[in-house]
């Protein structure tokens, strides 16, 4: 039976934090907190019908509050990087926190991932509706931004994330979920076969800021137009800054739901498909993990121990007029949808 369970999970900023558990008719389980909209666990079946957790996360709030590499969280007000933490909008220059080398990353020092959101369970839809108002000037961004994010677990084994936002002043917005997936459940993900529906990627400088060039993936380690194990590009990736940490320009083009990526784990047959209305997806393969973090079920998160498929607008789009715009204006509504579909073969 589809159902939503709710439990107290502690406090943050003096506000009550909850952990919600969504279950569908196929037995798939998704656990999500109203703290940062963090997906803490996703349990899906393998080819033998065995349930297992396929995302990286912790089993208590305190571990998240100590700091973590965005496990399962929403990233915003602007996900990914903004060069030098600066942008100009409607003639005014804005300065943001520089929290990733010389650049701004994932909304700043206290982005959406560290906020306590209002939560409204929607039992009839097997969904949770989360709401947050980001005040004018928060983390340096302009405008009061009213955001609603809905997580829905369908009986078709889809986790659907719908984003909506309105503002009273022009502001950049780029929201994503930053889950780390490991379809094997533990160990590294180098054997996972990846397909990404993109012929181009945004070439970057050595601080991972796009140069403006939309470069072809053909003949590079970033060519995933046919499925291949992620291990295949590791040696060549030494030529790239940061390993697999690149934004792919999706062939679907954005604005309508299209296939972004498909991951397959040969060990147990699990499949993850990602569909999105966004024009890009960032592949990150956990090169920064080192085994020191231990999560749900006592699993140690080793190097390459999880991969992210962050659906998004392009990095630094606010400073690059040739990229699809991330500016939301008063009177307009920001809308975005991403679906994670689970299967096994």
C-alpha positions in Angstrom: 0.0 0.0 0.0 1.1 3.6 -0.7 1.6 5.4 2.6 3.4 8.3 4.2 5.0 7.9 7.7 6.3 10.8 9.7 8.7 11.0 12.6 10.4 13.7 14.7 14.1 14.0 13.6 15.3 16.8 15.9 15.6 20.5 15.6 17.5 23.1 13.5 17.4 26.9 14.0 14.8 26.2 16.7 12.5 24.6 14.2 11.1 21.1 14.2 12.8 18.7 11.7 10.8 15.8 10.4 11.7 12.6 8.5 9.1 11.4 6.1 8.9 7.9 4.6 7.1 7.3 1.3 6.3 3.8 0.2 4.6 2.7 -3.0 2.7 -0.5 -4.0 5.8 -2.1 -5.3 7.6 -1.7 -2.0 9.9 1.1 -3.1 10.8 3.4 -0.1 12.0 7.0 -0.2 12.9 8.8 3.0 13.2 12.6 2.9 13.5 15.3 5.5 12.2 18.9 5.6 15.8 19.9 6.5 17.3 20.8 3.2 14.8 18.5 1.5 17.4 15.8 1.9 16.7 12.4 0.5 18.3 10.1 3.1 17.5 6.7 1.7 15.9 5.2 -1.4 15.2 1.4 -1.3 14.6 -0.3 -4.7 14.6 -3.9 -5.8 17.3 -5.6 -7.8 16.9 -8.3 -10.5 16.2 -10.9 -7.8 13.6 -8.7 -6.1 15.9 -7.9 -3.2 15.4 -4.4 -1.7 18.5 -2.3 -1.0 19.4 1.3 -0.4 20.8 3.1 -3.5 21.7 6.6 -2.2 24.4 8.0 0.1 23.2 9.5 3.4 23.1 9.3 7.2 20.5 7.9 9.6 20.4 11.0 11.9 20.2 14.8 11.6 23.3 15.5 13.7 25.6 13.9 11.0 24.1 16.2 8.3 24.5 19.2 10.6 28.2 18.5 11.0 28.7 19.1 7.3 28.6 16.8 4.3 29.1 17.0 0.5 25.4 17.8 -0.3 24.2 14.2 0.2 20.6 14.1 -1.1 19.9 17.8 -0.6 18.3 20.6 -2.6 20.9 23.0 -4.0 19.8 26.7 -4.3 19.0 29.6 -4.7 21.5 28.9 -7.5 22.9 25.4 -7.9 26.4 24.9 -9.2 29.0 27.7 -9.6 28.9 31.4 -10.1 32.2 32.9 -11.2 34.0 34.9 -8.4 30.6 35.0 -6.5 29.5 38.1 -8.6 26.9 39.0 -11.1 25.1 42.1 -12.4 21.4 42.2 -12.8 19.3 45.1 -14.0 22.3 47.4 -13.6 23.2 46.4 -10.0 26.2 44.2 -9.0 25.6 41.6 -6.4 28.3 39.9 -4.3 27.8 36.3 -3.0 29.8 34.1 -0.7 32.9 32.6 -2.3 32.8 29.1 -0.9 34.4 26.9 -3.6 37.9 28.1 -4.5 37.4 31.5 -6.1 33.7 30.9 -6.9 30.2 30.7 -5.3 28.7 27.2 -5.1 25.2 25.8 -4.5 23.7 28.9 -3.0 26.4 29.9 -0.5 27.3 29.2 3.1 23.7 28.6 4.2 21.8 27.7 1.1 18.5 25.9 0.7 20.2 22.7 1.7 20.5 24.0 5.3 17.0 25.5 5.7 14.0 24.0 7.5 11.1 23.9 5.1 7.4 23.8 5.8 6.1 20.3 5.0 2.6 19.3 3.9 2.0 15.5 3.3 -0.4 14.8 0.4 -1.5 11.3 1.2 -3.8 10.9 -1.8 -0.9 11.6 -4.1 1.8 9.8 -2.0 3.7 13.1 -2.0 5.2 15.8 0.3 4.8 19.5 -0.6 7.6 21.6 0.8 7.5 25.4 1.1 10.2 28.0 1.9 10.4 31.8 1.4 14.0 33.0 0.8 14.1 36.6 2.0 15.4 39.5 -0.1 19.2 39.6 0.5 19.6 36.1 1.8 23.1 34.9 0.9 23.4 38.1 -1.2 20.6 37.3 -3.6 17.9 39.9 -4.6 14.2 39.5 -4.1 11.8 37.5 -1.8 11.7 34.1 -3.5 8.7 32.0 -2.7 9.5 28.3 -3.4 7.5 25.1 -3.4 9.1 21.7 -4.1 7.0 18.6 -4.3 8.4 15.1 -4.0 6.0 12.4 -5.3 6.6 8.6 -5.3 4.4 6.9 -7.9 3.4 3.3 -8.3 5.4 3.3 -11.6 8.5 3.5 -9.4 9.2 7.1 -10.3 10.3 9.7 -7.8 9.1 13.0 -9.3 10.4 16.3 -8.1 8.4 19.4 -9.1 9.9 22.9 -8.5 7.9 26.1 -8.5 8.9 29.6 -7.5 7.9 33.3 -7.7 9.7 36.5 -6.8 9.0 40.1 -6.2 12.4 41.2 -7.7 14.4 39.9 -10.6 16.7 37.1 -9.3 18.7 34.2 -10.6 17.3 30.7 -9.7 18.6 27.2 -10.6 17.4 24.4 -8.4 18.5 20.7 -8.3 18.6 17.7 -6.2 22.1 16.5 -5.2 21.6 12.8 -4.5 24.5 10.5 -4.7 23.5 7.2 -6.2 25.2 3.8 -5.8 23.1 1.1 -7.5 25.3 -1.6 -6.1 24.7 -0.3 -2.5 28.3 -0.1 -1.5 31.9 0.1 -2.9 32.8 2.3 -5.8 30.6 3.0 -8.9 33.2 2.6 -11.6 31.6 -0.5 -13.0 28.2 1.3 -13.3 27.4 1.7 -17.0 26.3 5.3 -17.8 24.4 6.7 -20.8 24.0 10.5 -21.1 21.8 11.9 -23.8 24.1 14.7 -24.7 26.4 15.4 -27.7 28.0 18.4 -26.1 29.2 19.7 -22.7 30.1 23.1 -21.3 33.9 23.3 -21.4 35.4 24.7 -18.2 38.5 26.5 -16.9 40.7 25.1 -14.1 38.2 26.4 -11.5 35.3 24.6 -13.2 33.7 27.8 -14.6 32.4 27.4 -18.2 34.5 29.1 -20.9 31.3 29.6 -23.0 32.3 26.9 -25.4 29.8 24.0 -26.0 32.3 21.4 -26.8 31.6 18.0 -28.5 31.9 14.9 -26.2 32.9 12.7 -29.2 36.3 11.2 -28.7 36.6 12.3 -25.1 36.2 10.7 -21.7 32.9 12.6 -21.5 31.3 10.6 -24.4 28.4 8.7 -22.9 26.2 8.7 -26.0 26.6 4.9 -25.9 26.5 3.2 -22.4 30.0 2.5 -20.9 31.4 1.8 -17.5 32.4 5.0 -15.7 35.9 3.5 -15.2 36.5 3.8 -18.9 37.3 7.5 -18.8 39.3 7.6 -15.5 42.8 7.8 -17.0 41.8 10.4 -19.7 40.0 12.4 -17.1 43.3 13.4 -15.5 43.5 15.9 -18.4 40.3 17.5 -17.1 40.0 19.6 -14.0 38.2 17.8 -11.2 37.5 14.5 -12.9 33.9 13.8 -13.8 32.4 17.1 -12.7 30.9 18.4 -15.9 27.7 19.9 -17.2 26.3 18.1 -20.2 24.1 20.0 -22.8 21.1 17.7 -23.1 19.9 16.8 -26.6 16.3 17.3 -25.4 17.0 21.0 -25.0 15.0 21.7 -21.9 11.4 23.1 -21.5 9.9 19.7 -21.9 10.4 16.4 -20.2 13.2 14.4 -21.9 15.6 11.6 -21.2 18.8 12.9 -19.6 20.6 9.8 -18.5 20.4 6.1 -17.7 22.6 4.2 -15.3 22.8 0.4 -15.2 24.5 -1.7 -12.5 25.6 -5.1 -14.0 26.2 -6.7 -10.6 22.5 -6.7 -9.6 20.5 -5.3 -12.6 19.4 -2.1 -11.1 18.5 0.7 -13.5 18.1 4.4 -12.9 16.6 6.7 -15.5 16.6 10.5 -15.2 14.1 12.6 -17.1 14.0 16.4 -16.8 12.7 19.7 -18.2 16.1 21.2 -17.6 18.6 21.9 -20.4 21.6 20.4 -18.6 22.8 17.7 -16.2 25.9 17.7 -14.1 27.7 14.3 -13.7 29.8 14.1 -10.6 31.3 10.8 -9.6 32.3 11.3 -6.0 36.0 11.8 -6.6 36.1 13.8 -3.4 34.9 11.0 -1.2 37.7 9.3 0.9 36.1 6.6 3.0 36.0 8.7 6.2 32.2 9.3 6.0 30.1 6.3 7.2 26.4 6.3 6.4 23.2 4.3 6.5 23.8 0.7 7.3 27.4 1.3 8.3 28.5 1.8 4.6 31.8 3.6 4.2 31.7 6.1 1.4 34.9 5.4 -0.6 36.3 7.4 -3.5 33.9 7.2 -6.5 31.4 5.7 -4.0 28.4 7.6 -5.5 27.5 9.5 -8.6 25.3 12.5 -9.0 23.1 13.4 -11.9 22.2 17.0 -11.1 19.6 18.3 -13.5 20.0 22.0 -14.0 20.6 25.1 -16.1 24.2 25.6 -17.0 26.8 26.7 -14.4 27.5 30.4 -14.3 24.6 31.1 -16.6 23.9 34.4 -14.9 27.2 35.7 -16.3 27.0 34.0 -19.7 24.3 35.6 -22.0 24.7 32.8 -24.6 23.4 30.2 -22.0 19.7 29.6 -21.3 18.7 32.3 -18.8 18.3 31.6 -15.1 16.7 35.0 -14.4 13.2 34.9 -12.8 11.2 38.1 -13.0 8.2 39.4 -11.0 5.0 38.1 -12.5 6.6 35.0 -14.0 6.7 31.5 -12.4 9.8 29.3 -12.3 8.8 25.7 -13.2 11.0 22.6 -13.4 10.5 18.9 -13.2 12.9 16.0 -12.8 11.9 12.3 -12.6 14.1 9.5 -11.2 12.7 6.2 -12.5 13.8 2.9 -10.9 13.8 -0.5 -12.5 15.8 -3.7 -12.8 16.7 -6.1 -15.6 
